[in-house]
Amino acid sequence: MIGVAILGHGVVGSGVAELLMKNEKKIAFSVGQPLYLKRILDLRDFDVPYADRFTKNFEDILKDPDIRVCAEVMGGVHPAYEFSKQLLAAGISVVTSNKELVAYKGAELLALAREHGVNYYFEASVGGGVPLIHPIYRCLAANHVEEIAGILNGTTNYILTKMLGEGVSFEEALANAQKLGYAEKDPTADVEGHDACRKICILAALAYGKHVYPESVFTEGITKITEADAQYAKSCGRVLKLIGRVKRLENGKLLCMVSPAMVNQQSQLANIQDVFNGILVRGDATGDVLFYGKGAGKMPTASAVVADMMDAALYPQNCPSLYWEDDGVDHVENHLETTSAYYLRVQGEHAEKELSEIFGSVSVLHREDALPDETAVLVDPMRERDFQNRLEELRERHLSVLGQIRLLDY
């Protein structure tokens, strides 16, 4: 019997406890011995059948010789970081769903796990219940990962699905997402792209071996997307998605970015609807591999956490292939030096003529109920810095920029 513990008894933590008990026999069969939930750390009191296992004192877990694996599902960097460090240093493997902690402290915690011969696992930190981390560092280990791109946030995907499919406004779609429990009362981390940013940082580090800090990644959310943009996307055979992506450039740096994008309706990512996630991993040997499923939720996330706990119990020695380093270098290319094609929507007299003069050949789009003097076009690929400079030229000619979105082909 292997003793395990949980830090936090919120949505995910309670799901982990439920799954450990409900599937106790299946877990014991797979591991070869039972995983016994001995302690749960939480400052609150709970009226549950296993209430006797709660503690408010972290030392009760840290100093218990029977506990070999601990699930950290508290969220946030502090005190999860301090607790994780102490557990790893004490020879206790840690598994987590905490994307923020892994994005900021992953390299350090992986190094600490290696030093003490235990493991730091985080399958649930990206994609929730979608198996992704393990396939990248195990199943695709023989590949050079050329690119990763995908829908990493279910809340924003739900909102964009409603805007494009039902013609509702951003505000109405967000309110529906909150009503259904897909979005928090404060949805900032989702709609401003911070959640997706942390996830792409983890995937970038995993794929390329160097820590990528969220501050170095250009991040743009969906709050500026309008129903009009969705209509124009549909008119040109494209779908609006919030895409996190990373790829190694010829100069050795990484293109790492989170932003709204218009993808072709034929794209594998275009048909990812509602709260589902879809992540495309492009290997030099495998080609494109798509991972699809619910990216959040109590039980899908708990499933990934418990699977990591089982792995840590079954193979207690440190896994050398799950590792990256923080060398103090910013490996991310300035987004202004990257290249993309664009959708652009402006308002003003003679806009089509002005756009042609500034951008050269453009493809004009159309929609019903367009605003007076509204013009939307697709612009050929160019460097982001040049694109922004030409937007300034538009403004100098008294044209209002109503929307700008990258065009991506996956």
C-alpha positions as CSV (number, residue, x, y, z in Angstrom):
1,M,0.0,0.0,0.0
2,I,1.3,3.5,-1.0
3,G,0.1,6.5,1.0
4,V,-0.9,9.6,-1.0
5,A,-2.0,13.1,-0.1
6,I,-3.8,16.0,-1.7
7,L,-3.1,19.7,-1.3
8,G,-6.4,21.5,-1.7
9,H,-10.0,20.3,-1.7
10,G,-11.6,22.6,-4.3
11,V,-13.2,21.5,-7.5
12,V,-10.2,19.5,-8.8
13,G,-9.1,18.3,-5.3
14,S,-12.5,16.9,-4.5
15,G,-12.5,15.2,-7.9
16,V,-9.1,13.6,-7.2
17,A,-10.4,12.3,-3.8
18,E,-13.6,10.9,-5.4
19,L,-11.7,9.2,-8.2
20,L,-9.2,7.6,-5.9
21,M,-11.9,6.0,-3.8
22,K,-14.4,5.2,-6.6
23,N,-11.9,3.4,-8.8
24,E,-9.8,2.1,-5.9
25,K,-9.7,-1.5,-7.2
26,K,-8.9,-0.5,-10.8
27,I,-6.1,1.7,-9.6
28,A,-4.7,-1.0,-7.3
29,F,-4.7,-3.5,-10.2
30,S,-2.9,-1.1,-12.5
31,V,-0.3,0.0,-9.9
32,G,0.1,-3.5,-8.3
33,Q,-0.9,-2.2,-4.9
34,P,-3.5,0.2,-3.5
35,L,-3.1,3.9,-3.3
36,Y,-4.4,5.0,0.0
37,L,-5.6,8.6,0.5
38,K,-4.1,9.3,3.8
39,R,-4.2,13.1,4.1
40,I,-5.9,16.2,2.5
41,L,-4.7,19.7,3.3
42,D,-7.3,22.4,3.4
43,L,-8.1,25.2,5.8
44,R,-11.8,24.7,5.4
45,D,-14.0,22.1,7.0
46,F,-16.0,19.6,4.9
47,D,-18.9,17.3,5.6
48,V,-17.7,14.3,3.6
49,P,-17.4,10.6,4.3
50,Y,-13.6,11.0,4.5
51,A,-13.6,14.0,6.8
52,D,-11.2,12.3,9.2
53,R,-8.4,12.5,6.7
54,F,-8.3,16.3,6.6
55,T,-5.6,18.4,8.1
56,K,-4.8,22.1,8.4
57,N,-1.1,21.5,9.0
58,F,1.2,20.9,6.0
59,E,3.7,19.2,8.3
60,D,1.3,16.3,8.8
61,I,1.9,15.4,5.1
62,L,5.5,16.4,4.8
63,K,6.6,14.3,7.8
64,D,4.4,11.3,7.2
65,P,6.7,8.4,6.2
66,D,3.9,6.5,4.5
67,I,3.1,9.3,2.0
68,R,5.1,8.9,-1.2
69,V,3.0,10.8,-3.7
70,C,1.2,14.2,-3.3
71,A,-1.2,15.9,-5.6
72,E,-0.9,19.7,-5.5
73,V,-4.2,21.1,-6.8
74,M,-4.3,24.4,-4.9
75,G,-3.8,26.8,-7.8
76,G,-1.7,29.9,-7.8
77,V,2.1,30.2,-7.3
78,H,2.1,30.7,-3.5
79,P,2.1,28.7,-1.3
80,A,1.9,25.8,-3.8
81,Y,5.5,26.6,-4.9
82,E,6.9,26.4,-1.3
83,F,4.9,23.3,-0.5
84,S,6.1,21.5,-3.7
85,K,9.7,22.4,-3.0
86,Q,9.6,20.9,0.4
87,L,7.8,17.8,-0.7
88,L,10.3,17.1,-3.5
89,A,13.3,17.8,-1.2
90,A,11.8,15.3,1.2
91,G,11.7,12.6,-1.4
92,I,8.0,12.8,-2.2
93,S,6.8,12.9,-5.8
94,V,4.5,15.7,-6.6
95,V,1.8,15.8,-9.4
96,T,-0.1,19.0,-10.2
97,S,-2.8,20.6,-12.3
98,N,-1.4,24.0,-11.5
99,K,-0.5,25.6,-14.9
100,E,0.6,28.9,-13.4
101,L,3.1,27.2,-11.1
102,V,4.5,25.0,-13.9
103,A,4.8,28.0,-16.3
104,Y,6.8,30.0,-13.8
105,K,8.6,27.5,-11.7
106,G,8.6,24.3,-13.8
107,A,12.3,24.2,-14.6
108,E,13.3,24.7,-10.9
109,L,10.9,22.0,-9.6
110,L,11.9,19.5,-12.3
111,A,15.6,20.0,-11.3
112,L,14.7,19.5,-7.7
113,A,12.8,16.3,-8.5
114,R,15.8,15.1,-10.4
115,E,18.2,16.0,-7.6
116,H,16.2,13.9,-5.1
117,G,15.3,11.0,-7.4
118,V,11.6,11.6,-7.5
119,N,9.2,13.0,-10.0
120,Y,7.3,16.2,-10.8
121,Y,4.4,15.4,-13.1
122,F,1.9,17.9,-14.6
123,E,-0.3,16.2,-17.2
124,A,-3.4,18.0,-16.0
125,S,-1.8,21.5,-16.3
126,V,-2.4,21.6,-20.1
127,G,-5.5,20.2,-21.7
128,G,-7.1,19.0,-18.4
129,G,-8.2,15.5,-19.2
130,V,-6.7,15.4,-22.7
131,P,-3.5,13.2,-22.7
132,L,-0.9,15.6,-24.1
133,I,2.2,16.0,-21.9
134,H,3.0,12.2,-21.7
135,P,2.6,11.6,-25.4
136,I,5.0,14.5,-26.2
137,Y,7.9,13.5,-24.0
138,R,7.3,9.7,-24.4
139,C,5.4,8.7,-27.5
140,L,6.8,11.4,-29.7
141,A,10.3,11.3,-28.2
142,A,11.9,10.1,-31.5
143,N,10.6,13.3,-33.2
144,H,11.9,16.8,-33.5
145,V,8.8,18.8,-32.7
146,E,8.5,21.3,-35.5
147,E,5.4,23.2,-34.2
148,I,2.6,23.1,-31.7
149,A,-0.6,25.0,-32.2
150,G,-4.0,24.7,-30.8
151,I,-7.1,25.7,-28.9
152,L,-5.9,25.7,-25.3
153,N,-8.8,27.4,-23.5
154,G,-12.3,25.9,-23.5
155,T,-14.0,29.1,-22.2
156,T,-12.9,31.3,-25.1
157,N,-13.6,28.5,-27.6
158,Y,-17.2,28.3,-26.3
159,I,-17.6,32.1,-26.6
160,L,-16.2,32.2,-30.2
161,T,-18.4,29.2,-31.2
162,K,-21.5,31.0,-30.0
163,M,-20.5,34.2,-31.8
164,L,-19.8,32.5,-35.1
165,G,-22.5,29.9,-35.0
166,E,-25.4,31.8,-33.4
167,G,-24.4,35.4,-34.1
168,V,-24.5,36.5,-30.5
169,S,-22.3,39.2,-29.1
170,F,-19.2,38.7,-27.0
171,E,-21.0,40.0,-23.9
172,E,-23.9,37.6,-24.3
173,A,-21.7,34.6,-25.0
174,L,-19.5,35.4,-22.0
175,A,-22.6,35.7,-19.8
176,N,-23.8,32.3,-21.0
177,A,-20.4,30.8,-20.3
178,Q,-20.5,32.1,-16.8
179,K,-24.1,30.8,-16.3
180,L,-23.0,27.3,-17.4
181,G,-19.9,27.4,-15.1
182,Y,-17.4,27.5,-18.0
183,A,-16.2,30.9,-17.0
184,E,-15.3,32.3,-13.6
185,K,-17.0,35.4,-12.2
186,D,-13.7,37.2,-13.1
187,P,-13.0,35.8,-16.6
188,T,-9.9,37.8,-17.2
189,A,-7.4,34.9,-17.3
190,D,-9.5,33.2,-19.9
191,V,-10.7,36.0,-22.2
192,E,-7.4,38.0,-22.1
193,G,-5.4,34.9,-23.1
194,H,-3.4,34.5,-19.9
195,D,-4.5,30.9,-19.3
196,A,-3.6,29.9,-22.9
197,C,-0.3,31.7,-22.5
198,R,0.8,29.7,-19.5
199,K,-0.1,26.5,-21.3
200,I,1.8,27.3,-24.5
201,C,4.8,28.2,-22.3
202,I,4.7,24.7,-20.7
203,L,4.4,23.1,-24.2
204,A,7.2,25.2,-25.6
205,A,9.5,24.3,-22.7
206,L,8.6,20.6,-23.0
207,A,9.2,20.6,-26.8
208,Y,12.4,22.6,-27.0
209,G,14.0,22.1,-23.6
210,K,14.3,25.7,-22.5
211,H,12.1,27.5,-20.0
212,V,9.8,30.1,-21.5
213,Y,8.3,32.7,-19.2
214,P,4.8,34.1,-19.8
215,E,6.1,37.7,-19.8
216,S,8.1,37.0,-23.0
217,V,5.1,35.7,-24.9
218,F,2.9,38.1,-26.9
219,T,-0.6,37.5,-25.6
220,E,-3.8,38.9,-27.0
221,G,-7.2,37.8,-25.9
222,I,-10.7,37.8,-27.5
223,T,-12.2,40.9,-25.9
224,K,-11.8,43.0,-29.1
225,I,-13.5,40.4,-31.3
226,T,-16.9,41.4,-32.5
227,E,-19.9,39.8,-34.2
228,A,-18.9,41.6,-37.4
229,D,-15.4,39.9,-37.3
230,A,-17.1,36.5,-37.0
231,Q,-19.4,37.3,-40.0
232,Y,-16.4,38.3,-42.1
233,A,-14.5,35.2,-41.1
234,K,-17.5,33.1,-42.2
235,S,-17.7,35.0,-45.5
236,C,-14.2,34.0,-46.5
237,G,-14.4,30.3,-45.4
238,R,-12.6,30.8,-42.1
239,V,-13.4,30.3,-38.4
240,L,-12.3,32.4,-35.5
241,K,-10.3,30.7,-32.8
242,L,-7.9,31.8,-30.0
243,I,-4.7,30.0,-30.9
244,G,-1.6,29.4,-28.8
245,R,1.4,28.4,-30.9
246,V,5.1,27.8,-30.8
247,K,7.7,26.8,-33.4
248,R,11.4,27.1,-33.8
249,L,12.5,29.7,-36.3
250,E,15.6,29.5,-38.6
251,N,17.5,31.8,-36.3
252,G,17.1,29.4,-33.4
253,K,14.6,31.5,-31.5
254,L,11.0,30.6,-30.9
255,L,7.9,32.1,-32.3
256,C,5.6,31.8,-29.3
257,M,2.3,33.6,-29.3
258,V,-1.3,33.6,-28.2
259,S,-3.8,35.5,-30.3
260,P,-7.1,35.3,-32.1
261,A,-6.8,33.9,-35.5
262,M,-8.9,33.0,-38.5
263,V,-8.2,29.4,-39.6
264,N,-9.5,27.7,-42.7
265,Q,-12.8,25.8,-42.3
266,Q,-10.9,22.7,-43.6
267,S,-8.4,23.0,-40.7
268,Q,-8.4,20.2,-38.1
269,L,-8.7,23.0,-35.5
270,A,-11.7,24.6,-37.2
271,N,-14.1,21.9,-36.1
272,I,-13.2,22.1,-32.4
273,Q,-16.4,23.4,-30.9
274,D,-17.7,24.7,-27.6
275,V,-15.6,24.0,-24.5
276,F,-13.4,21.4,-26.1
277,N,-9.6,21.8,-26.6
278,G,-7.7,20.7,-29.7
279,I,-3.9,20.7,-29.9
280,L,-1.9,19.9,-33.0
281,V,1.6,18.7,-32.6
282,R,3.7,18.5,-35.8
283,G,6.6,16.0,-35.6
284,D,9.3,15.6,-38.3
285,A,8.5,11.9,-38.4
286,T,4.9,11.6,-37.5
287,G,3.6,14.7,-39.3
288,D,0.5,16.2,-37.6
289,V,-1.0,14.6,-34.5
290,L,-4.2,16.1,-33.0
291,F,-5.1,15.8,-29.4
292,Y,-8.8,16.5,-28.7
293,G,-11.1,16.5,-25.6
294,K,-12.4,18.4,-22.7
295,G,-9.7,20.7,-21.5
296,A,-11.2,21.4,-18.0
297,G,-13.8,20.2,-15.6
298,K,-13.7,18.4,-12.3
299,M,-13.5,14.8,-13.4
300,P,-11.5,15.1,-16.6
301,T,-8.8,17.1,-14.8
302,A,-8.9,14.7,-11.8
303,S,-8.5,11.8,-14.3
304,A,-5.2,13.3,-15.4
305,V,-4.0,14.0,-11.9
306,V,-4.7,10.5,-10.6
307,A,-3.0,9.0,-13.7
308,D,0.1,10.9,-12.8
309,M,-0.2,9.8,-9.2
310,M,-0.3,6.2,-10.4
311,D,2.7,6.7,-12.6
312,A,4.7,8.2,-9.7
313,A,3.7,5.3,-7.5
314,L,4.5,2.7,-10.2
315,Y,7.8,4.2,-11.3
316,P,9.2,6.1,-8.3
317,Q,12.6,6.8,-9.8
318,N,13.1,10.1,-11.6
319,C,12.0,10.2,-15.2
320,P,15.0,11.8,-17.1
321,S,13.1,12.6,-20.3
322,L,10.7,15.0,-18.5
323,Y,13.0,17.9,-18.0
324,W,13.9,21.4,-19.3
325,E,16.3,24.0,-18.0
326,D,16.1,27.7,-17.3
327,D,19.4,29.2,-18.7
328,G,18.3,32.8,-18.1
329,V,18.1,33.5,-21.8
330,D,14.9,34.8,-23.5
331,H,14.5,32.4,-26.3
332,V,11.3,34.0,-27.7
333,E,11.5,36.1,-30.9
334,N,10.0,39.6,-30.7
335,H,6.5,39.3,-32.2
336,L,7.1,42.4,-34.3
337,E,9.8,40.4,-36.2
338,T,7.4,37.6,-37.1
339,T,5.4,37.3,-40.3
340,S,1.7,36.7,-40.9
341,A,-1.2,37.4,-43.2
342,Y,-4.0,39.6,-41.7
343,Y,-7.7,40.3,-41.8
344,L,-8.2,44.1,-41.4
345,R,-11.5,46.0,-40.9
346,V,-11.6,49.8,-41.2
347,Q,-14.1,52.6,-41.4
348,G,-13.7,55.8,-43.5
349,E,-14.3,57.3,-46.9
350,H,-12.5,55.7,-49.8
351,A,-11.2,53.0,-47.6
352,E,-10.7,50.4,-50.3
353,K,-8.6,52.8,-52.3
354,E,-6.5,53.8,-49.3
355,L,-6.0,50.2,-48.3
356,S,-4.8,49.3,-51.8
357,E,-2.3,52.2,-51.8
358,I,-0.9,51.3,-48.5
359,F,-1.0,47.5,-48.5
360,G,-0.9,46.7,-52.2
361,S,-3.1,43.9,-53.4
362,V,-5.9,43.2,-50.9
363,S,-9.0,40.8,-51.0
364,V,-12.2,42.6,-50.1
365,L,-14.7,40.9,-47.9
366,H,-18.5,41.5,-47.7
367,R,-21.2,41.0,-45.1
368,E,-24.8,42.0,-44.6
369,D,-25.6,45.0,-42.4
370,A,-22.1,46.4,-42.7
371,L,-21.5,49.8,-41.1
372,P,-21.5,52.9,-43.3
373,D,-18.0,53.3,-44.9
374,E,-16.9,49.9,-43.4
375,T,-14.4,47.9,-45.4
376,A,-12.8,44.6,-44.5
377,V,-9.9,43.0,-46.4
378,L,-7.4,40.2,-46.3
379,V,-3.8,41.4,-46.4
380,D,-0.9,39.3,-47.8
381,P,1.8,38.1,-45.3
382,M,4.2,40.7,-44.0
383,R,6.4,41.4,-41.0
384,E,4.3,42.4,-38.0
385,R,6.4,45.6,-37.5
386,D,5.6,46.6,-41.1
387,F,2.0,45.9,-40.7
388,Q,1.7,48.1,-37.6
389,N,3.6,50.9,-39.4
390,R,1.0,50.7,-42.2
391,L,-1.8,50.9,-39.7
392,E,-0.4,54.2,-38.5
393,E,-0.5,55.4,-42.2
394,L,-4.2,54.4,-42.3
395,R,-4.9,56.5,-39.2
396,E,-3.0,59.4,-40.6
397,R,-5.4,59.3,-43.5
398,H,-8.3,59.5,-41.0
399,L,-9.4,55.9,-41.3
400,S,-10.5,54.1,-38.1
401,V,-9.1,50.6,-37.5
402,L,-12.0,48.5,-36.2
403,G,-10.4,45.1,-36.2
404,Q,-7.2,43.2,-37.0
405,I,-6.8,39.4,-36.8
406,R,-4.0,37.1,-38.0
407,L,-4.7,34.5,-40.6
408,L,-3.2,31.0,-39.9
409,D,-3.1,27.9,-41.9
410,Y,-3.0,24.6,-40.0
